[in-house]
Amino acid sequence: MTKLRVAGIGVAAVAALSLTACSGSDTASSGGSSSSSMTPPAPATSSTMAAGAGNGVTTNADVFGPACSQLPQGSAPGSLDSMGPQPVASAASTNPLLTKLVAAVKATNLVDTLNSQEAITVFAPADPAFAALGDAKFNELAGKPAELAPILQYHVVGKRYDATGLTAAGSVDTLNTAGGPVKIEGSGENMTINGAKVLCGNIPTKNATVFVIDKVLTPGTNK
């Protein structure tokens, strides 16, 4: 995994990327809509975290998509069994599909911030999605946290959704509220996020449900 080190990250960049502006509810029902409330989420309880309770929490049995077979098997690092008990940034750091995203998160010092959230949804571009930007553009963004900030924000929802919940909602607001809502279309193997195909969805981690997608989402573009 490429480790990017970015010096001189300003207060403005950190503030722009702060994920503590999550909504006041720690979970979302399968048919719920997202909220723009900036109240920190309440701690999850054992009852609200139970899979199947309509709160977006998934199990390994719920995972779907053509790229899921590329994950390590058993309890190896990056496998579903390995990622499940870990907070999302730590889990992603072992996922072989997400090395570029992890590099971007590290470049903006977001690991601890993501890991500390109670219940979120993450649309995670796979490595080929970042490769489509080109190495030069990726390295440029990694060196400019203020520009990378709103892009990463646009991939995080302040509530936890599973695929059924996203489909029922139709669109969800991200932490980059200025970028507009993210549009959900289709379902199952045909689900798209602002036109990006879901390569592996409903991945469970300790504090997030992850959807690996095939494109980097662009704020302000609702396809």
Secondary structure, DSSP 8 states (H G I E B T S, - for coil): ----------HHHHHHH-TT---S-S---TT-------S------TTTTSTTSSSS---GGG-BSTTGGGS--TTSTTSHHHHTTS-HHHHHTT-TT-HHHHHHHHHTT-HHHHHT-SSEEEEEE-HHHHHTT-HHHHHHHHT-HHHHHHHHHTTEESS---HHHHHHHSEE--S-GGG--EEEES-GGG-EETTEEEEEEEEE-SSEEEEEESS---TT---
